């Protein structure tokens, strides 16, 4: 049951932020540079950007450390999911991979 929850959270963590990214880019001519500038427009957004960036790096280190021990190579897919979509997708996706039954 928990494994299904991780997968549902990963899908939600992919779809919900992507909706806002696509909305922003559609309204601003698909200018990725403008979106990145918006991440640093004030102290609040800058703090959130750095908080998520640090969390993404920590998750990456954790994934790499655990994959080297557990040999769960598919779990490496959580790294590009984290940096291309966000921590809200990459983290529950990693937990989904990690919680698979051991054979």
N, C-alpha and C positions, 0 to 999 in steps of 0.2 A: 504493500500500500504506500509506504513512504517513497519507494522508488518511482511510483507513478506521480506522486506529488512533486518530486525533483524535476521530472520531465515536464510536467505542466508549468512549473515555475520557470523553467528554462525557455519554454515557448512564449510564455507571457513576457519574460525578460527580453526576448528578441522582438516580439511584435509591438509591444507598447512603446518602447523608446524609438523603434524604427518609424512608427507612425509620426512621431514628433520631428525626427530628423528629416524625413521625406517632406513633411509639411513645411518646415523651415526652408529647405532647399528649393522646393517648388515655388515658394513665395519670393525667393531671392535669386532666382536664375541659376540654381545649382552651383553656386559659388561656395565651395568648401572652405576657402580661406576666410570668407565672411562668417561662416559658422564657427570656425576656430577663434576668430576675433571675438565673437559673441561669448565664448566660454570665459573670456578674461575681461569682460566689460566693466565689472565692478568687483569689490572685495568678496561679496557673497558667491558669485559665480566662479571666481578664481579659486576660492577655498573649496568649493564643490568639485571643480575640475581636478585640483591637486589631490583631494581626498580619493576620488575615483581612480586617478592615475596610480597613486601609491597602493591602493587596494588591488589594482590589476597586476602590479609588479609582485606584490606579496602572493597573490593567487598563483601567478606563474612560477615563482620559486617553489611554492608548495606542490604544485602539480609535477614539476620536474623532479623534486626530491622523492615524492611518492611513486612516481612512474619508474624511477630508477630502481626502487626496491620491489615494488609489486609487479613490475613488467606488464602493466595494463596500458599498452601502447595506444589504444583507442582514446584513452583519456587525454592524450595530447591535443585532441581536437578542441578541448576547452580553451586552449591558449589563443588560437586565432579567433574563436568565438568571443573571447574577452576583449581583444583589441579591435576587432572589426565591428562588433555589436555593442558589447559592454559587459561590465561585471555582473549586471542583473541577468544576463544570459549565461556567461561563462561559468560562474560559480555554481548555480544549480545544475548545469550540464555536467560539470566535473563530479558533483555529488551523485548524479545519476550513473555516470560511468563507474564511480568508486563503489556504489552500492549493489553492483551486479552480483548475482550468486557466484560463489567460488566453485569451480569444477575441478 
